[in-house]
């Protein structure tokens, strides 16, 4: 696991986003074991408390679950994984729309531009 950290965002949030993305794209599948706190902290060269906080937040969001004596695992609930995917897509889309509006595009223009880009991408 390799992450380039952004100084403008808390590290635990960046790790959370990374793990969520790994789940969405299928590199971490439902039921897969995730690395232990110390293992991941050593791998990322960060404080174990930061990794612990990441895992606590992932558990709070029911993305990972702890199995006593066995470690932490990606949730087996496919609906939760789909929920994460939609949530991340919404965040990405929100940033895109905000950026386009800052450039002065109206909503209809944004829809047209996106539609044309999707059509172009589909034909390539």
C-alpha positions in Angstrom: 0.0 0.0 0.0 1.4 3.3 -1.0 -0.3 6.7 -0.5 1.1 10.2 -1.2 -0.3 12.3 1.6 -1.8 15.7 1.0 -0.9 18.2 3.8 -4.3 19.9 3.5 -6.3 16.9 4.7 -6.0 14.7 7.8 -4.1 11.6 7.2 -6.7 9.3 8.7 -9.3 10.6 6.2 -6.9 10.0 3.3 -6.3 6.4 4.5 -10.1 6.0 4.8 -10.6 7.2 1.3 -7.9 5.0 0.0 -9.3 1.9 1.7 -12.9 2.8 0.4 -11.5 3.2 -3.1 -9.7 -0.2 -2.9 -13.0 -1.8 -1.8 -14.9 -0.1 -4.7 -12.5 -1.1 -7.4 -12.3 -4.6 -6.1 -8.7 -4.7 -4.8 -10.2 -5.4 -1.4 -13.3 -7.7 -1.7 -16.1 -8.3 0.7 -14.9 -10.4 3.6 -11.2 -9.7 2.9 -8.9 -9.2 5.9 -7.3 -5.8 6.1 -3.8 -5.2 7.5 -3.3 -4.9 11.3 -2.8 -1.5 12.8 1.0 -1.9 13.4 1.5 -3.5 10.0 -0.2 -0.7 8.1 1.4 2.0 10.3 4.8 0.5 9.5 4.0 0.2 5.8 2.8 3.9 5.6 5.4 5.1 8.1 2.8 6.9 10.3 1.8 6.8 13.9 -0.2 3.6 14.8 -2.7 5.9 16.6 -3.6 7.4 13.2 -4.2 4.0 11.7 -6.3 3.0 14.8 -8.4 6.1 14.3 -8.9 5.3 10.6 -10.1 1.8 11.5 -12.4 3.1 14.2 -14.0 5.4 11.7 -14.3 2.6 9.1 -16.0 0.5 11.8 -18.3 3.3 12.8 -19.3 3.6 9.1 -19.7 -0.2 9.1 -17.3 -0.6 6.3 -15.0 -2.9 8.2 -15.8 -5.2 11.1 -13.7 -6.6 13.8 -13.7 -10.4 14.5 -12.5 -11.0 18.0 -9.0 -12.5 17.9 -8.9 -12.6 14.1 -8.5 -9.0 13.0 -10.5 -6.6 10.8 -12.4 -7.6 7.7 -14.1 -5.7 4.9 -17.9 -5.8 5.4 -19.7 -8.7 3.6 -22.7 -6.5 3.0 -22.7 -5.7 -0.8 -25.3 -3.0 -0.2 -22.9 -1.2 2.1 -20.2 -1.4 -0.6 -22.6 0.0 -3.2 -23.6 2.8 -0.7 -19.9 3.7 -0.4 -19.5 3.7 -4.2 -22.5 6.1 -4.6 -21.3 8.3 -1.8 -17.8 8.7 -3.4 -19.3 9.2 -6.9 -21.5 12.0 -5.4 -18.6 13.7 -3.8 -16.6 13.5 -7.0 -19.5 14.8 -9.0 -20.1 17.6 -6.5 -16.5 18.8 -6.8 -16.8 18.7 -10.6 -20.0 20.6 -10.7 -18.7 23.2 -8.3 -15.6 23.6 -10.4 -17.6 24.0 -13.6 -19.9 26.6 -12.0 -16.8 28.5 -10.8 -15.7 28.6 -14.5 -19.0 30.2 -15.3 -20.9 27.2 -16.9 -24.7 27.0 -16.4 -26.3 23.7 -15.4 -27.5 23.0 -18.9 -24.0 23.7 -20.3 -22.5 21.3 -17.8 -25.0 18.5 -18.7 -24.2 19.1 -22.4 -20.5 19.0 -21.9 -20.7 15.8 -19.8 -23.0 14.1 -22.2 -20.7 14.9 -25.2 -17.6 13.7 -23.2 -19.4 10.4 -22.3 -20.4 9.9 -26.0 -16.9 10.6 -27.2 -15.5 8.3 -24.6 -17.9 5.5 -25.6 -16.9 5.8 -29.3 -13.2 5.6 -28.6 
